Amino acid sequence: MPERGEVRARPSGRPESPVRSELLLTDGARLPYASFGRGEKVLVYLPGISLKSPVETADPLTYAYRDLAEDFRIFVFDRRDPLPEGFGLSAMAEDVIAALSALGIRRAVIHGISQGGLLAQEIAARCPELVEGLVLGSTLHHVYPAFLETTEKWQSMAKGRDRQGLANDLYDRIWFQKKGAFDRRIASRILSHVSDAELDRFAVMTAAAKTAESVSAEAVTCPVLVLGAEGDRVIDVSKMRELAELYGAESCFYDETYGHAVSDEAPDYYRKIYEFLKKAL
C-alpha cells in the first residue's frame, strides 16, 4: 500500500476523457473548465494565451498527465466568458480563486504555463493556504519590454484580423524550434478556422500582459518547480532562471532545440512534474 501523501504512477492504459463543465461567477460570467483523474489531491492547470479554448482542446492533457491521474483530480481552467476589454491578470486570478472555492477545493498544486504562470504566482502569493505546490513553465516573474513588444504585436494582429501574419509569428516564436521544415501552411490553415470572436478574446488576453504585477517572493511559501527552454523566443530563458533563483526553486531548462512550447514537445516534461511532486508533497 502507498504511504500517505505518496504520489504514485498511473497504471498504463487508455486515458479517460475529460469532463467539461462551467461555473457561473457572481457577476453572471461563465468560467469553463474540464476535469479528469481519480485521485483525492488536486492539480490545477492554467494555460497561457490561446486562440482556442483549452477546455475544448483538453483531451491531449489526459495523456500528458497520465502519471499523476491516479492520485490527482486535474482541473483545466479557461478564462471567463465573456472576456471584456481591459480585463487584467489580477481579475483572472480572482476568477480562479472563486472557482476553487465554489468547487470546495481547499488545497491544490497549480501548474501554470506562460501567462498561466503569472496567474499561478499571484494565486500562491494571495492564498498561500490554498497552494501546496507550484509548477511554473515557460514563464517569468515580471514582464519586460521585449516580452510586451511581442504580446502587443499579437494583439495588433488579432485586432487587425491579420490571420496570416499572426500564424507566421506564432509559428516562428512558439513552434519552429522542433518542427524544422514543418510547413507554415498548416499553421495558416489552423488560423483560418479561428473566428473573429476568438481573435477578439485572444487580443484581450494579450493586452492583459501589461497589467502584470510582480508578487513578493516571500509570499510564496510552497515548493516550486520551474521548467523552460534555451530556445524560447517568447520569454528569454534568463528570465526563467531569475524566476527559479527568486523562489529557490528546483528547475530544469531544456536545450536550444526546445522553445516556448516545450511542455508539448519534450517527452519527459510531465514526468519531471511527477518526480517533483513525488518528492515535494
Backbone hydrogen bonds in HBPLUS format (Angstrom, degrees):
<---DONOR---> <-ACCEPTOR-->    atom                        ^
c    i                          cat <-CA-CA->   ^        H-A-AA   ^      H-
h    n   atom  resd res      DA  || num        DHA   H-A  angle D-A-AA Bond
n    s   type  num  typ     dist DA aas  dist angle  dist       angle   num
A0006-GLU N   A0003-GLU O   3.01 MM   3  5.46 161.6  2.05 132.6 134.7     1
A0019-VAL N   A0035-SER O   2.80 MM  16  5.25 170.5  1.81 157.5 157.1     2
A0035-SER N   A0019-VAL O   2.88 MM  16  5.25 144.0  2.01 136.3 148.0     3
A0021-SER N   A0033-TYR O   2.84 MM  12  5.52 166.5  1.86 172.0 171.3     4
A0033-TYR N   A0021-SER O   2.95 MM  12  5.52 167.0  1.97 139.2 138.9     5
A0023-LEU N   A0031-LEU O   2.98 MM   8  5.05 155.5  2.04 124.1 130.2     6
A0031-LEU N   A0023-LEU O   2.79 MM   8  5.05 153.2  1.86 146.9 154.8     7
A0025-LEU N   A0029-ALA O   2.78 MM   4  5.33 163.2  1.81 164.2 167.8     8
A0028-GLY N   A0025-LEU O   2.93 MM   3  5.38 162.7  1.96 120.7 123.5     9
A0030-ARG N   A0081-ASP O   2.89 MM  51  5.18 173.5  1.90 147.1 147.8    10
A0081-ASP N   A0030-ARG O   2.74 MM  51  5.18 150.1  1.82 154.8 162.5    11
A0078-ASP N   A0032-PRO O   3.15 MM  46  5.61 172.4  2.15 156.3 154.0    12
A0034-ALA N   A0076-VAL O   2.92 MM  42  5.07 149.6  2.02 138.0 148.0    13
A0076-VAL N   A0034-ALA O   2.76 MM  42  5.07 165.5  1.78 151.1 155.4    14
A0036-PHE N   A0074-ILE O   3.00 MM  38  5.38 144.2  2.14 141.6 152.7    15
A0074-ILE N   A0036-PHE O   2.69 MM  38  5.38 167.7  1.71 177.7 176.0    16
A0038-ARG N   A0069-ALA O   2.79 MM  31  5.99 171.2  1.80 169.9 167.0    17
A0039-GLY N   A0072-PHE O   3.32 MM  33  3.93 160.1  2.36  96.2  90.5    18
A0041-LYS N   A0071-ASP O   3.18 MM  30  6.13 146.0  2.30 160.7 156.0    19
A0073-ARG N   A0041-LYS O   2.74 MM  32  6.13 154.3  1.80 152.1 156.7    20
A0109-VAL N   A0042-VAL O   2.92 MM  67  6.29 163.2  1.95 151.2 154.1    21
A0043-LEU N   A0073-ARG O   3.06 MM  30  6.28 159.4  2.10 143.5 146.6    22
A0075-PHE N   A0043-LEU O   2.87 MM  32  6.30 159.1  1.91 159.4 166.5    23
A0044-VAL N   A0109-VAL O   2.73 MM  65  6.14 163.3  1.76 161.6 166.2    24
A0111-HIS N   A0044-VAL O   2.74 MM  67  6.03 169.7  1.75 167.9 171.0    25
A0045-TYR N   A0075-PHE O   2.74 MM  30  6.02 172.6  1.74 170.0 171.4    26
A0077-PHE N   A0045-TYR O   3.31 MM  32  6.57 164.4  2.33 169.2 170.5    27
A0046-LEU N   A0111-HIS O   2.85 MM  65  6.14 166.2  1.87 151.5 155.2    28
A0113-ILE N   A0046-LEU O   3.02 MM  67  6.42 160.5  2.06 165.5 168.4    29
A0057-THR N   A0053-SER O   3.19 MM   4  6.48 143.6  2.33 143.1 153.4    30
A0061-LEU N   A0058-ALA O   2.91 MM   3  5.48 139.0  2.08 118.5 130.3    31
A0062-THR N   A0059-ASP O   3.06 MM   3  5.64 147.8  2.17 115.7 123.8    32
A0063-TYR N   A0060-PRO O   3.16 MM   3  5.52 136.0  2.37 103.9 114.6    33
A0064-ALA N   A0060-PRO O   3.10 MM   4  6.44 161.2  2.14 146.8 152.6    34
A0065-TYR N   A0061-LEU O   2.88 MM   4  5.91 162.0  1.91 151.5 154.1    35
A0066-ARG N   A0063-TYR O   3.15 MM   3  5.00 162.0  2.18 110.0 110.5    36
A0068-LEU N   A0065-TYR O   2.90 MM   3  5.50 148.1  2.00 119.9 129.4    37
A0069-ALA N   A0065-TYR O   3.18 MM   4  6.20 126.5  2.48 150.3 163.9    38
A0071-ASP N   A0068-LEU O   3.12 MM   3  5.74 140.0  2.28 116.0 125.2    39
A0072-PHE N   A0068-LEU O   2.92 MM   4  5.84 138.0  2.10 156.1 168.8    40
A0087-PHE N   A0084-PRO O   3.22 MM   3  5.75 145.8  2.35 141.2 137.7    41
A0092-MET N   A0088-GLY O   3.08 MM   4  6.40 148.5  2.19 143.1 152.5    42
A0093-ALA N   A0089-LEU O   2.88 MM   4  6.17 155.9  1.94 152.1 158.1    43
A0094-GLU N   A0090-SER O   2.96 MM   4  6.24 151.6  2.04 143.4 151.4    44
A0095-ASP N   A0091-ALA O   3.06 MM   4  6.34 147.1  2.17 142.5 150.5    45
A0096-VAL N   A0092-MET O   3.24 MM   4  6.64 153.6  2.31 146.5 152.2    46
A0097-ILE N   A0093-ALA O   3.01 MM   4  6.31 162.4  2.04 154.1 159.0    47
A0098-ALA N   A0094-GLU O   2.90 MM   4  6.08 161.2  1.94 149.7 154.9    48
A0099-ALA N   A0095-ASP O   2.89 MM   4  6.09 150.7  1.97 143.9 152.5    49
A0100-LEU N   A0096-VAL O   2.92 MM   4  6.17 162.5  1.95 154.7 158.2    50
A0101-SER N   A0097-ILE O   3.07 MM   4  6.29 156.1  2.13 145.8 152.4    51
A0102-ALA N   A0098-ALA O   2.93 MM   4  6.16 158.4  1.97 147.3 153.3    52
A0103-LEU N   A0099-ALA O   2.93 MM   4  6.17 142.6  2.07 146.4 156.7    53
A0105-ILE N   A0100-LEU O   2.86 MM   5  5.13 158.8  1.91 162.4 157.5    54
A0104-GLY N   A0101-SER O   3.02 MM   3  5.07 156.6  2.08 103.8 111.0    55
A0108-ALA N   A0130-LEU O   2.84 MM  22  6.23 139.7  2.01 160.9 172.1    56
A0132-GLU N   A0108-ALA O   2.90 MM  24  5.73 157.3  1.95 135.4 142.9    57
A0110-ILE N   A0133-GLY O   2.93 MM  23  6.35 161.8  1.97 157.2 158.1    58
A0135-VAL N   A0110-ILE O   2.88 MM  25  6.22 158.1  1.92 154.9 155.3    59
A0112-GLY N   A0135-VAL O   2.90 MM  23  6.32 146.7  2.02 166.8 177.5    60
A0137-GLY N   A0112-GLY O   2.92 MM  25  6.20 170.6  1.93 156.5 159.7    61
A0116-GLY N   A0113-ILE O   2.78 MM   3  4.74 133.9  1.99 143.0 130.3    62
A0114-SER N   A0137-GLY O   2.87 MM  23  6.29 159.0  1.91 166.5 172.0    63
A0117-GLY N   A0114-SER O   2.87 MM   3  5.20 139.6  2.03 106.7 118.6    64
A0118-LEU N   A0115-GLN O   3.07 MM   3  5.22 125.7  2.38  99.5 112.8    65
A0119-LEU N   A0115-GLN O   3.16 MM   4  6.59 156.0  2.22 148.7 155.1    66
A0120-ALA N   A0116-GLY O   2.89 MM   4  6.09 155.2  1.95 141.9 149.1    67
A0121-GLN N   A0117-GLY O   3.05 MM   4  6.25 157.1  2.11 144.1 148.9    68
A0122-GLU N   A0118-LEU O   3.16 MM   4  6.40 158.6  2.21 145.8 151.3    69
A0123-ILE N   A0119-LEU O   2.96 MM   4  6.23 161.7  2.00 156.5 161.3    70
A0124-ALA N   A0120-ALA O   2.96 MM   4  6.15 161.7  1.99 149.6 154.7    71
A0125-ALA N   A0121-GLN O   2.95 MM   4  6.14 150.2  2.04 146.3 154.1    72
A0126-ARG N   A0122-GLU O   2.93 MM   4  6.07 156.6  1.99 148.8 155.1    73
A0127-CYS N   A0123-ILE O   2.80 MM   4  5.72 152.2  1.87 150.0 157.4    74
A0130-LEU N   A0127-CYS O   2.89 MM   3  5.37 153.9  1.96 115.7 124.1    75
A0134-LEU N   A0223-PRO O   2.96 MM  89  6.35 158.5  2.01 158.4 165.0    76
A0225-LEU N   A0134-LEU O   2.89 MM  91  6.28 149.8  1.98 149.2 159.2    77
A0136-LEU N   A0225-LEU O   2.78 MM  89  6.13 169.3  1.79 169.1 171.2    78
A0227-LEU N   A0136-LEU O   2.87 MM  91  6.20 162.3  1.90 153.1 156.5    79
A0138-SER N   A0227-LEU O   2.86 MM  89  6.26 158.9  1.90 153.1 159.2    80
A0147-PHE N   A0144-TYR O   3.07 MM   3  5.55 121.6  2.42 115.3 129.3    81
A0148-LEU N   A0144-TYR O   3.05 MM   4  6.29 163.0  2.08 158.0 163.5    82
A0149-GLU N   A0145-PRO O   2.85 MM   4  6.04 149.1  1.94 149.5 158.7    83
A0150-THR N   A0146-ALA O   3.17 MM   4  6.42 149.3  2.27 139.2 146.0    84
A0151-THR N   A0147-PHE O   3.07 MM   4  6.45 165.1  2.09 154.6 157.5    85
A0152-GLU N   A0148-LEU O   2.86 MM   4  5.93 155.5  1.92 148.3 155.3    86
A0153-LYS N   A0149-GLU O   3.02 MM   4  6.12 146.1  2.14 137.2 146.1    87
A0154-TRP N   A0150-THR O   3.04 MM   4  6.38 158.0  2.09 151.7 157.0    88
A0155-GLN N   A0151-THR O   2.93 MM   4  6.12 155.3  1.99 143.5 150.7    89
A0156-SER N   A0152-GLU O   2.95 MM   4  6.12 159.5  1.99 145.3 150.3    90
A0157-MET N   A0153-LYS O   3.01 MM   4  6.25 160.5  2.05 150.4 155.4    91
A0158-ALA N   A0154-TRP O   2.91 MM   4  6.08 159.8  1.95 150.4 156.0    92
A0159-LYS N   A0155-GLN O   2.94 MM   4  6.14 165.4  1.96 152.9 156.7    93
A0160-GLY N   A0156-SER O   2.91 MM   4  6.00 145.7  2.03 142.3 152.2    94
A0162-ASP N   A0157-MET O   2.88 MM   5  4.97 159.5  1.92 153.0 153.2    95
A0161-ARG N   A0158-ALA O   3.16 MM   3  5.07 160.7  2.20 101.7 106.8    96
A0166-LEU N   A0162-ASP O   2.97 MM   4  6.09 161.0  2.01 152.6 158.5    97
A0167-ALA N   A0163-ARG O   2.84 MM   4  5.93 157.0  1.89 145.2 152.0    98
A0168-ASN N   A0164-GLN O   2.99 MM   4  6.23 163.0  2.02 152.1 156.0    99
A0169-ASP N   A0165-GLY O   3.01 MM   4  6.18 162.2  2.04 147.2 152.1   100
A0170-LEU N   A0166-LEU O   2.90 MM   4  5.98 169.7  1.91 155.0 158.1   101
A0171-TYR N   A0167-ALA O   2.98 MM   4  6.00 159.2  2.03 144.0 150.6   102
A0172-ASP N   A0168-ASN O   2.91 MM   4  6.09 165.2  1.93 149.5 153.4   103
A0173-ARG N   A0169-ASP O   2.96 MM   4  6.04 159.5  2.00 149.5 154.9   104
A0174-ILE N   A0170-LEU O   2.82 MM   4  5.59 157.1  1.87 148.3 154.7   105
A0175-TRP N   A0171-TYR O   3.04 MM   4  4.99 134.7  2.25 119.8 133.3   106
A0176-PHE N   A0171-TYR O   2.90 MM   5  5.79 136.3  2.09 171.6 168.4   107
A0179-LYS N   A0176-PHE O   3.25 MM   3  5.15 133.5  2.48  96.1 108.9   108
A0182-PHE N   A0179-LYS O   2.93 MM   3  5.06 150.6  2.02 117.7 126.6   109
A0186-ILE N   A0183-ASP O   3.12 MM   3  5.92 159.7  2.17 120.2 124.5   110
A0187-ALA N   A0184-ARG O   2.96 MM   3  5.32 117.4  2.36 105.8 120.2   111
A0188-SER N   A0184-ARG O   3.04 MM   4  6.43 158.1  2.09 151.7 158.6   112
A0189-ARG N   A0185-ARG O   2.82 MM   4  5.99 148.9  1.91 140.7 149.0   113
A0190-ILE N   A0186-ILE O   3.00 MM   4  6.30 152.9  2.07 147.5 154.2   114
A0191-LEU N   A0187-ALA O   3.04 MM   4  6.35 162.4  2.08 150.3 154.5   115
A0192-SER N   A0188-SER O   2.96 MM   4  6.18 136.8  2.15 141.3 153.2   116
A0193-HIS N   A0190-ILE O   3.11 MM   3  5.62 154.4  2.18 110.7 118.1   117
A0194-VAL N   A0191-LEU O   3.06 MM   3  5.16 166.1  2.08 110.1 113.2   118
A0199-LEU N   A0195-SER O   3.00 MM   4  6.36 149.2  2.10 145.5 154.3   119
A0200-ASP N   A0196-ASP O   2.91 MM   4  6.20 154.0  1.98 149.1 156.1   120
A0201-ARG N   A0197-ALA O   3.02 MM   4  6.24 155.4  2.08 143.3 149.7   121
A0202-PHE N   A0198-GLU O   2.93 MM   4  6.09 156.2  1.99 143.4 150.2   122
A0203-ALA N   A0199-LEU O   2.92 MM   4  6.15 150.2  2.01 145.4 153.3   123
A0204-VAL N   A0200-ASP O   3.12 MM   4  6.47 149.3  2.22 145.3 152.5   124
A0205-MET N   A0201-ARG O   3.09 MM   4  6.44 158.3  2.14 149.7 155.4   125
A0206-THR N   A0202-PHE O   2.96 MM   4  6.24 158.3  2.01 151.7 157.5   126
A0207-ALA N   A0203-ALA O   2.98 MM   4  6.11 155.4  2.04 143.9 150.8   127
A0208-ALA N   A0204-VAL O   3.10 MM   4  6.28 135.6  2.31 140.0 151.0   128
A0208-ALA N   A0205-MET O   3.24 MM   3  5.16 130.8  2.49  92.4 105.1   129
A0209-ALA N   A0206-THR O   3.20 MM   3  5.73 159.3  2.25 111.4 117.2   130
A0210-LYS N   A0207-ALA O   3.20 MM   3  6.04 154.0  2.27 121.4 125.6   131
A0211-THR N   A0208-ALA O   2.91 MM   3  5.34 155.9  1.97 113.1 121.1   132
A0212-ALA N   A0209-ALA O   3.26 MM   3  5.57 169.1  2.27 112.8 115.1   133
A0219-ALA N   A0216-SER O   3.03 MM   3  5.35 144.6  2.16 105.7 115.9   134
A0220-VAL N   A0217-ALA O   3.17 MM   3  5.53 153.8  2.24 107.7 115.1   135
A0250-GLU N   A0224-VAL O   3.06 MM  26  6.37 150.9  2.14 166.0 158.0   136
A0226-VAL N   A0250-GLU O   2.87 MM  24  6.28 156.0  1.93 145.7 152.7   137
A0252-CYS N   A0226-VAL O   2.97 MM  26  6.50 143.6  2.10 158.4 168.3   138
A0228-GLY N   A0252-CYS O   3.11 MM  24  6.60 149.5  2.20 155.5 159.4   139
A0254-TYR N   A0228-GLY O   2.87 MM  26  6.27 159.5  1.91 148.4 143.0   140
A0232-ASP N   A0229-ALA O   3.31 MM   3  5.61 161.9  2.34 115.2 115.0   141
A0230-GLU N   A0254-TYR O   2.87 MM  24  6.09 158.6  1.91 142.8 147.9   142
A0231-GLY N   A0258-TYR O   3.00 MM  27  5.31 123.5  2.33 163.3 174.2   143
A0239-LYS N   A0236-ASP O   2.91 MM   3  5.64 144.1  2.04 119.9 128.3   144
A0240-MET N   A0237-VAL O   3.02 MM   3  5.02 124.4  2.34  95.0 109.8   145
A0241-ARG N   A0237-VAL O   2.95 MM   4  6.31 150.9  2.03 150.7 159.0   146
A0242-GLU N   A0238-SER O   2.99 MM   4  6.21 152.3  2.07 140.6 148.0   147
A0243-LEU N   A0239-LYS O   3.04 MM   4  6.20 148.0  2.14 133.8 142.3   148
A0244-ALA N   A0240-MET O   3.00 MM   4  6.31 157.9  2.04 148.3 152.7   149
A0245-GLU N   A0241-ARG O   2.99 MM   4  6.23 160.9  2.03 149.7 154.9   150
A0246-LEU N   A0242-GLU O   2.87 MM   4  6.01 155.6  1.93 148.4 155.4   151
A0247-TYR N   A0243-LEU O   3.24 MM   4  6.51 155.0  2.31 149.9 154.3   152
A0248-GLY N   A0244-ALA O   2.99 MM   4  5.85 111.0  2.48 136.2 153.0   153
A0249-ALA N   A0244-ALA O   2.86 MM   5  4.84 159.3  1.90 147.9 149.5   154
A0248-GLY N   A0245-GLU O   3.21 MM   3  4.96 151.4  2.30  95.9 104.5   155
A0258-TYR N   A0255-ASP O   3.13 MM   3  6.02 164.5  2.15 125.2 128.2   156
A0262-VAL N   A0259-GLY O   3.07 MM   3  5.42 130.9  2.32 127.4 123.9   157
A0264-ASP N   A0261-ALA O   2.88 MM   3  5.49 146.3  1.99 117.8 127.2   158
A0265-GLU N   A0261-ALA O   3.17 MM   4  6.37 138.1  2.35 141.7 153.4   159
A0266-ALA N   A0262-VAL O   2.89 MM   4  5.47 175.5  1.89 146.9 148.3   160
A0269-TYR N   A0266-ALA O   3.27 MM   3  5.39 171.4  2.28 114.4 115.5   161
A0272-LYS N   A0268-ASP O   3.02 MM   4  6.28 145.3  2.14 150.5 158.2   162
A0272-LYS N   A0269-TYR O   3.17 MM   3  5.38 126.9  2.47  97.9 110.4   163
A0274-TYR N   A0270-TYR O   3.06 MM   4  6.34 157.3  2.11 142.7 148.3   164
A0275-GLU N   A0271-ARG O   2.91 MM   4  6.23 160.5  1.95 151.7 156.2   165
A0276-PHE N   A0272-LYS O   2.96 MM   4  6.10 156.4  2.01 144.0 150.5   166
A0277-LEU N   A0273-ILE O   2.95 MM   4  6.17 168.9  1.96 157.1 159.4   167
A0278-LYS N   A0274-TYR O   2.93 MM   4  6.05 147.8  2.04 145.7 155.3   168
A0279-LYS N   A0275-GLU O   3.28 MM   4  6.52 143.7  2.42 139.4 146.8   169
A0279-LYS N   A0276-PHE O   3.14 MM   3  5.37 128.3  2.42  99.4 111.9   170
A0280-ALA N   A0276-PHE O   2.84 MM   4  5.99 158.6  1.88 152.1 159.4   171
A0281-LEU N   A0277-LEU O   3.09 MM   4  5.61 166.1  2.11 140.4 142.2   172
